[in-house]
Amino acid sequence: MTQHRDSDSLERADLVASLDKHRGFLRQTLRNVSDEDAARRTTVSALCLGGIVKHVTLTEETWVAFIERGPDAIGAADAAAMEAHAASFRMEPGETVASLLDHYNEVAKRTDELVGALESLDAPGPAPHPGRDVAARRPRRHRP
């Protein structure tokens, strides 16, 4: 039993370390970037650097809610949800690099706390697609 707990603790620590490493890469993209440059669209899409951080934050926040509350956390796929999703790729007036990173850090902290608090990373839970279950670690890797 102790060996399983130790292994589980190592996996949790590894998962959090991996998330933190990749979060650092994302934060680095905005280092010394002005609010105006972060909001600038550099392609024909609405995507901008700030929007990337904003979208990743929303995705991580949604996965945490999904792990905690199940499919109901995803919500309806109505017009308002589609607009909110589209808005997650762009910076809105009043949003700043600092405010986006502050929110990203809050969500990251909550995710790390959840990883530590889960009874088991092997605990099955509902998948976002009906008809199959997934282990709790799977949404953290953000792969279908």
Rosetta constraint file for C-alpha pairs under 8 A:
AtomPair CA 1 CA 5 HARMONIC 6.41 0.50
AtomPair CA 2 CA 6 HARMONIC 6.09 0.50
AtomPair CA 3 CA 7 HARMONIC 6.08 0.50
AtomPair CA 4 CA 8 HARMONIC 6.05 0.50
AtomPair CA 5 CA 9 HARMONIC 6.04 0.50
AtomPair CA 6 CA 10 HARMONIC 6.19 0.50
AtomPair CA 7 CA 11 HARMONIC 6.21 0.50
AtomPair CA 8 CA 12 HARMONIC 6.16 0.50
AtomPair CA 8 CA 120 HARMONIC 7.61 0.50
AtomPair CA 8 CA 121 HARMONIC 7.64 0.50
AtomPair CA 9 CA 13 HARMONIC 6.14 0.50
AtomPair CA 10 CA 14 HARMONIC 6.02 0.50
AtomPair CA 11 CA 15 HARMONIC 6.03 0.50
AtomPair CA 12 CA 16 HARMONIC 6.18 0.50
AtomPair CA 12 CA 115 HARMONIC 6.47 0.50
AtomPair CA 12 CA 116 HARMONIC 6.69 0.50
AtomPair CA 12 CA 121 HARMONIC 7.89 0.50
AtomPair CA 13 CA 17 HARMONIC 6.03 0.50
AtomPair CA 14 CA 18 HARMONIC 6.04 0.50
AtomPair CA 15 CA 19 HARMONIC 6.18 0.50
AtomPair CA 16 CA 20 HARMONIC 6.02 0.50
AtomPair CA 16 CA 112 HARMONIC 6.11 0.50
AtomPair CA 16 CA 115 HARMONIC 7.50 0.50
AtomPair CA 17 CA 21 HARMONIC 6.09 0.50
AtomPair CA 18 CA 22 HARMONIC 6.33 0.50
AtomPair CA 19 CA 23 HARMONIC 6.01 0.50
AtomPair CA 20 CA 24 HARMONIC 6.13 0.50
AtomPair CA 21 CA 25 HARMONIC 6.62 0.50
AtomPair CA 22 CA 26 HARMONIC 6.44 0.50
AtomPair CA 23 CA 27 HARMONIC 6.13 0.50
AtomPair CA 24 CA 28 HARMONIC 6.01 0.50
AtomPair CA 25 CA 29 HARMONIC 6.77 0.50
AtomPair CA 26 CA 30 HARMONIC 7.50 0.50
AtomPair CA 26 CA 53 HARMONIC 7.02 0.50
AtomPair CA 27 CA 31 HARMONIC 6.76 0.50
AtomPair CA 27 CA 53 HARMONIC 7.82 0.50
AtomPair CA 27 CA 101 HARMONIC 7.38 0.50
AtomPair CA 29 CA 33 HARMONIC 8.00 0.50
AtomPair CA 29 CA 49 HARMONIC 7.45 0.50
AtomPair CA 30 CA 38 HARMONIC 7.13 0.50
AtomPair CA 30 CA 49 HARMONIC 7.16 0.50
AtomPair CA 30 CA 50 HARMONIC 7.61 0.50
AtomPair CA 30 CA 97 HARMONIC 7.29 0.50
AtomPair CA 33 CA 37 HARMONIC 6.15 0.50
AtomPair CA 33 CA 38 HARMONIC 6.21 0.50
AtomPair CA 33 CA 97 HARMONIC 7.90 0.50
AtomPair CA 34 CA 38 HARMONIC 6.08 0.50
AtomPair CA 34 CA 97 HARMONIC 7.31 0.50
AtomPair CA 35 CA 39 HARMONIC 6.21 0.50
AtomPair CA 35 CA 96 HARMONIC 5.41 0.50
AtomPair CA 35 CA 97 HARMONIC 5.55 0.50
AtomPair CA 36 CA 40 HARMONIC 6.22 0.50
AtomPair CA 37 CA 49 HARMONIC 7.99 0.50
AtomPair CA 38 CA 48 HARMONIC 6.28 0.50
AtomPair CA 38 CA 49 HARMONIC 4.97 0.50
AtomPair CA 38 CA 50 HARMONIC 4.87 0.50
AtomPair CA 38 CA 51 HARMONIC 7.93 0.50
AtomPair CA 38 CA 91 HARMONIC 7.91 0.50
AtomPair CA 38 CA 97 HARMONIC 6.95 0.50
AtomPair CA 39 CA 48 HARMONIC 5.58 0.50
AtomPair CA 39 CA 49 HARMONIC 6.59 0.50
AtomPair CA 39 CA 50 HARMONIC 5.73 0.50
AtomPair CA 39 CA 51 HARMONIC 7.29 0.50
AtomPair CA 39 CA 90 HARMONIC 6.81 0.50
AtomPair CA 39 CA 91 HARMONIC 5.40 0.50
AtomPair CA 40 CA 48 HARMONIC 5.74 0.50
AtomPair CA 40 CA 49 HARMONIC 7.60 0.50
AtomPair CA 41 CA 45 HARMONIC 7.13 0.50
AtomPair CA 41 CA 46 HARMONIC 6.06 0.50
AtomPair CA 41 CA 47 HARMONIC 5.94 0.50
AtomPair CA 41 CA 48 HARMONIC 4.94 0.50
AtomPair CA 42 CA 47 HARMONIC 7.67 0.50
AtomPair CA 42 CA 48 HARMONIC 6.70 0.50
AtomPair CA 43 CA 47 HARMONIC 7.32 0.50
AtomPair CA 46 CA 89 HARMONIC 6.52 0.50
AtomPair CA 46 CA 90 HARMONIC 6.08 0.50
AtomPair CA 47 CA 51 HARMONIC 5.85 0.50
AtomPair CA 47 CA 52 HARMONIC 6.96 0.50
AtomPair CA 47 CA 89 HARMONIC 5.16 0.50
AtomPair CA 47 CA 90 HARMONIC 5.72 0.50
AtomPair CA 48 CA 52 HARMONIC 6.34 0.50
AtomPair CA 48 CA 89 HARMONIC 6.85 0.50
AtomPair CA 48 CA 90 HARMONIC 5.98 0.50
AtomPair CA 48 CA 91 HARMONIC 7.54 0.50
AtomPair CA 49 CA 53 HARMONIC 6.78 0.50
AtomPair CA 50 CA 54 HARMONIC 6.10 0.50
AtomPair CA 50 CA 89 HARMONIC 7.79 0.50
AtomPair CA 50 CA 90 HARMONIC 6.68 0.50
AtomPair CA 50 CA 91 HARMONIC 5.94 0.50
AtomPair CA 50 CA 97 HARMONIC 6.57 0.50
AtomPair CA 50 CA 100 HARMONIC 7.25 0.50
AtomPair CA 51 CA 55 HARMONIC 5.83 0.50
AtomPair CA 51 CA 88 HARMONIC 6.07 0.50
AtomPair CA 51 CA 89 HARMONIC 4.04 0.50
AtomPair CA 51 CA 90 HARMONIC 4.19 0.50
AtomPair CA 51 CA 91 HARMONIC 5.57 0.50
AtomPair CA 52 CA 56 HARMONIC 6.12 0.50
AtomPair CA 52 CA 88 HARMONIC 7.96 0.50
AtomPair CA 52 CA 89 HARMONIC 5.98 0.50
AtomPair CA 52 CA 90 HARMONIC 7.73 0.50
AtomPair CA 53 CA 57 HARMONIC 6.04 0.50
AtomPair CA 53 CA 100 HARMONIC 6.97 0.50
AtomPair CA 53 CA 101 HARMONIC 7.50 0.50
AtomPair CA 53 CA 104 HARMONIC 7.33 0.50
AtomPair CA 54 CA 58 HARMONIC 6.25 0.50
AtomPair CA 54 CA 88 HARMONIC 5.73 0.50
AtomPair CA 54 CA 89 HARMONIC 6.62 0.50
AtomPair CA 54 CA 90 HARMONIC 7.56 0.50
AtomPair CA 54 CA 91 HARMONIC 7.70 0.50
AtomPair CA 54 CA 100 HARMONIC 6.25 0.50
AtomPair CA 54 CA 104 HARMONIC 7.53 0.50
AtomPair CA 55 CA 59 HARMONIC 6.09 0.50
AtomPair CA 55 CA 88 HARMONIC 4.77 0.50
AtomPair CA 55 CA 89 HARMONIC 5.55 0.50
AtomPair CA 56 CA 60 HARMONIC 6.10 0.50
AtomPair CA 57 CA 61 HARMONIC 6.02 0.50
AtomPair CA 57 CA 103 HARMONIC 7.45 0.50
AtomPair CA 57 CA 104 HARMONIC 5.27 0.50
AtomPair CA 57 CA 107 HARMONIC 6.73 0.50
AtomPair CA 58 CA 62 HARMONIC 6.02 0.50
AtomPair CA 58 CA 88 HARMONIC 7.16 0.50
AtomPair CA 59 CA 63 HARMONIC 6.23 0.50
AtomPair CA 60 CA 64 HARMONIC 6.25 0.50
AtomPair CA 60 CA 107 HARMONIC 7.12 0.50
AtomPair CA 60 CA 108 HARMONIC 7.77 0.50
AtomPair CA 60 CA 111 HARMONIC 7.65 0.50
AtomPair CA 60 CA 140 HARMONIC 7.75 0.50
AtomPair CA 61 CA 65 HARMONIC 6.31 0.50
AtomPair CA 61 CA 107 HARMONIC 6.03 0.50
AtomPair CA 61 CA 111 HARMONIC 7.85 0.50
AtomPair CA 62 CA 66 HARMONIC 6.04 0.50
AtomPair CA 62 CA 73 HARMONIC 7.11 0.50
AtomPair CA 62 CA 74 HARMONIC 6.79 0.50
AtomPair CA 63 CA 67 HARMONIC 6.12 0.50
AtomPair CA 63 CA 139 HARMONIC 6.06 0.50
AtomPair CA 63 CA 140 HARMONIC 7.06 0.50
AtomPair CA 64 CA 68 HARMONIC 6.22 0.50
AtomPair CA 64 CA 110 HARMONIC 7.98 0.50
AtomPair CA 64 CA 111 HARMONIC 6.30 0.50
AtomPair CA 64 CA 114 HARMONIC 7.58 0.50
AtomPair CA 65 CA 69 HARMONIC 5.77 0.50
AtomPair CA 65 CA 70 HARMONIC 7.31 0.50
AtomPair CA 65 CA 73 HARMONIC 5.64 0.50
AtomPair CA 65 CA 74 HARMONIC 7.91 0.50
AtomPair CA 66 CA 70 HARMONIC 4.55 0.50
AtomPair CA 66 CA 71 HARMONIC 5.95 0.50
AtomPair CA 66 CA 72 HARMONIC 7.45 0.50
AtomPair CA 66 CA 73 HARMONIC 5.20 0.50
AtomPair CA 66 CA 74 HARMONIC 6.60 0.50
AtomPair CA 67 CA 125 HARMONIC 7.49 0.50
AtomPair CA 67 CA 136 HARMONIC 6.76 0.50
AtomPair CA 67 CA 139 HARMONIC 7.62 0.50
AtomPair CA 69 CA 73 HARMONIC 5.87 0.50
AtomPair CA 70 CA 74 HARMONIC 7.91 0.50
AtomPair CA 70 CA 125 HARMONIC 7.46 0.50
AtomPair CA 70 CA 126 HARMONIC 6.39 0.50
AtomPair CA 71 CA 75 HARMONIC 7.55 0.50
AtomPair CA 71 CA 126 HARMONIC 7.03 0.50
AtomPair CA 71 CA 127 HARMONIC 7.48 0.50
AtomPair CA 71 CA 128 HARMONIC 6.06 0.50
AtomPair CA 75 CA 81 HARMONIC 7.91 0.50
AtomPair CA 76 CA 81 HARMONIC 6.82 0.50
AtomPair CA 77 CA 81 HARMONIC 5.66 0.50
AtomPair CA 77 CA 82 HARMONIC 6.64 0.50
AtomPair CA 78 CA 82 HARMONIC 6.30 0.50
AtomPair CA 79 CA 83 HARMONIC 6.20 0.50
AtomPair CA 80 CA 84 HARMONIC 6.14 0.50
AtomPair CA 81 CA 85 HARMONIC 6.10 0.50
AtomPair CA 82 CA 86 HARMONIC 6.20 0.50
AtomPair CA 83 CA 87 HARMONIC 6.03 0.50
AtomPair CA 84 CA 88 HARMONIC 6.30 0.50
AtomPair CA 85 CA 89 HARMONIC 7.42 0.50
AtomPair CA 86 CA 90 HARMONIC 7.64 0.50
AtomPair CA 87 CA 91 HARMONIC 7.60 0.50
AtomPair CA 87 CA 92 HARMONIC 7.82 0.50
AtomPair CA 91 CA 95 HARMONIC 6.08 0.50
AtomPair CA 91 CA 96 HARMONIC 7.82 0.50
AtomPair CA 95 CA 99 HARMONIC 6.29 0.50
AtomPair CA 95 CA 100 HARMONIC 6.94 0.50
AtomPair CA 96 CA 100 HARMONIC 6.15 0.50
AtomPair CA 97 CA 101 HARMONIC 6.11 0.50
AtomPair CA 98 CA 102 HARMONIC 5.99 0.50
AtomPair CA 99 CA 103 HARMONIC 6.24 0.50
AtomPair CA 100 CA 104 HARMONIC 6.11 0.50
AtomPair CA 101 CA 105 HARMONIC 6.03 0.50
AtomPair CA 102 CA 106 HARMONIC 6.31 0.50
AtomPair CA 103 CA 107 HARMONIC 6.24 0.50
AtomPair CA 104 CA 108 HARMONIC 6.08 0.50
AtomPair CA 105 CA 109 HARMONIC 6.11 0.50
AtomPair CA 106 CA 110 HARMONIC 6.33 0.50
AtomPair CA 107 CA 111 HARMONIC 6.15 0.50
AtomPair CA 108 CA 112 HARMONIC 6.18 0.50
AtomPair CA 109 CA 113 HARMONIC 6.20 0.50
AtomPair CA 110 CA 114 HARMONIC 6.17 0.50
AtomPair CA 111 CA 115 HARMONIC 6.22 0.50
AtomPair CA 112 CA 116 HARMONIC 6.41 0.50
AtomPair CA 113 CA 117 HARMONIC 6.12 0.50
AtomPair CA 114 CA 118 HARMONIC 5.99 0.50
AtomPair CA 115 CA 121 HARMONIC 7.75 0.50
AtomPair CA 119 CA 123 HARMONIC 7.26 0.50
AtomPair CA 120 CA 136 HARMONIC 7.56 0.50
AtomPair CA 121 CA 135 HARMONIC 6.34 0.50
AtomPair CA 121 CA 136 HARMONIC 5.00 0.50
AtomPair CA 121 CA 137 HARMONIC 5.23 0.50
AtomPair CA 122 CA 135 HARMONIC 4.93 0.50
AtomPair CA 122 CA 136 HARMONIC 6.03 0.50
AtomPair CA 122 CA 137 HARMONIC 7.00 0.50
AtomPair CA 123 CA 135 HARMONIC 5.42 0.50
AtomPair CA 123 CA 136 HARMONIC 5.77 0.50
AtomPair CA 124 CA 133 HARMONIC 6.00 0.50
AtomPair CA 124 CA 134 HARMONIC 5.34 0.50
AtomPair CA 124 CA 135 HARMONIC 4.45 0.50
AtomPair CA 124 CA 136 HARMONIC 6.21 0.50
AtomPair CA 125 CA 133 HARMONIC 5.34 0.50
AtomPair CA 125 CA 134 HARMONIC 5.47 0.50
AtomPair CA 125 CA 135 HARMONIC 6.10 0.50
AtomPair CA 125 CA 136 HARMONIC 6.47 0.50
AtomPair CA 126 CA 130 HARMONIC 7.71 0.50
AtomPair CA 126 CA 132 HARMONIC 6.65 0.50
AtomPair CA 126 CA 133 HARMONIC 4.56 0.50
AtomPair CA 126 CA 134 HARMONIC 6.18 0.50
AtomPair CA 127 CA 131 HARMONIC 7.70 0.50
AtomPair CA 127 CA 132 HARMONIC 5.84 0.50
AtomPair CA 127 CA 133 HARMONIC 4.99 0.50
AtomPair CA 127 CA 134 HARMONIC 5.62 0.50
AtomPair CA 134 CA 138 HARMONIC 6.46 0.50
AtomPair CA 136 CA 140 HARMONIC 7.52 0.50
AtomPair CA 137 CA 141 HARMONIC 6.82 0.50
AtomPair CA 138 CA 142 HARMONIC 6.67 0.50
AtomPair CA 138 CA 143 HARMONIC 6.79 0.50
AtomPair CA 139 CA 143 HARMONIC 6.60 0.50
AtomPair CA 139 CA 144 HARMONIC 7.87 0.50
